[in-house]
Each structure stands twice: as structure tokens, then as C-alpha cells.
């Protein structure tokens, strides 16, 4: 029986306190974000929003129909037209192809 390990194993919870806010603020990555002047968020230009709406009206396409053609939710098209969401270049080019207009103005 000398080859067996019969020492008792005791399991305990970690008693270390959670990190305080002082430790988190000392993080260099967080400081870096606070020190930098953030870039303003990109916005879609007003003319692009109007172009999408006008072209959709000329083609007599509803937001729902355009969303189905693009495989996007209807709410996304609504947000593009209101300026709440910013489409990426690929989505803009797909909208432009469907509506037969040129769209590429993101500030």
C-alpha cells in the first residue's frame, strides 16, 4: 500500500477579492482610450439618403421589396434612409445597382 497516495484533498473557494476600480483604471489600454480624441462617427450624407428614397420612388419599389432584393431586414433599409445606420460600400453598390443610381458618399 505504499505506492498509493492517500493524502486528503481539500477544495476551497478562491478568497481573493474582486479587482477594485483603482486597478481597472490603472490599465494602460483604458487610459489610452481616455486620452485620445475619438473620431466622430461616420455619417451617410444627406444627399445619399434622398437619392435612395427618390430612386426607390421612381422604380416604385417599397422598402420591403428593396429589403427582400438585398436580403436585409426592412428596418435596415428604413435606418439607411433615415440616416440612423451606415451601409458599407458593398451594400451601397448593391442598392445602386438595383435602383440604377450611383451611391458612394459617406462622410
N, C-alpha and C positions, 0 to 999 in steps of 0.2 A: 504494500500500500504506500510505499514511499514515493512512488512515481506519480501519484495523483496530487492535484492542487486543491486542497480543501479549505483554503482561506476564504472567509466570508467576504462577499462583495456588498458594499453599501452604496446605494444610489441616493444622491442628494440633488435638490434643485439648486440652480445657479443663484447665488445670493448677491451677485454684483448688481448695483443699482443701474437703472437705465441711464444712457448718456444725457447729461444736462444740456440746456440750451447754450451754455457757455462753450461746451465742447463742440457743438454743431457750428456755432458762429466762428470758431477758430479754423474751420475747414477752408483751405485756400481756394477751392473751386467756388464756394459760395461768395467769398469776398470778391473774387474776380468778377462774378456776375453783378454784384452790387456796385463795383467801381466803374464798370464800363457804361458808356452811354448807349442804351439799346437802340437799335434801328427801329424806326416806325414801321408798323406792319404794312405789307404791300396792299395796295388797293387797286381794284379794277376801275379804269377810267369811266367817267360818266357816259362818254360817247359810245363805249363798247356796250354798256347796259342798254342804251337806247337803240343801238344797231341791232342787238339781238331781238329786242321787242318788236322793232319795225319790220325786220326781215321775217320774223315769225308771223306777224300780222299779214304781210304781203303774201306769204306762202299759205296763209290760212291754216296754220298749224297751232294747236293748243300746246300748253306747257306739258300736258300729259303725253301727247303724241310725240313731242320732241324728246321727252324723257325716255319713252319707250324706244325710240330710234337710237338713242345714245346708251341705252341700258343703265340709266341712272334713275334715282328716285325723283318724283315730281317736285318734292321740296327742294332738292338741289338746284333744279332749273329756276325755281322761284327765288332762291337765295342768290343765284348768279345775276338775275335780272334786277334784284333789289340792291345788290352790292354787298350783301352780308357774307357771301362766300367768294373765293377767288378760284376760278378754274385754272388748271395748269395749261401749258402750251398745247399739249396733245388734245385736251378736251376742247380748247378754243378752236383748234384747227378742225376737229370733227364737227363742232357746231357750225363753223364757217362753211364746211363742205356741204352739210345738209341744207343750210339756209342759203347757200350760194352767195356769201359775203365774205370779206376779208376782216378777220378779227385778230388783233395781236397787240393790244395796248394795255399793258399792266404797269402801273407806276410802282 
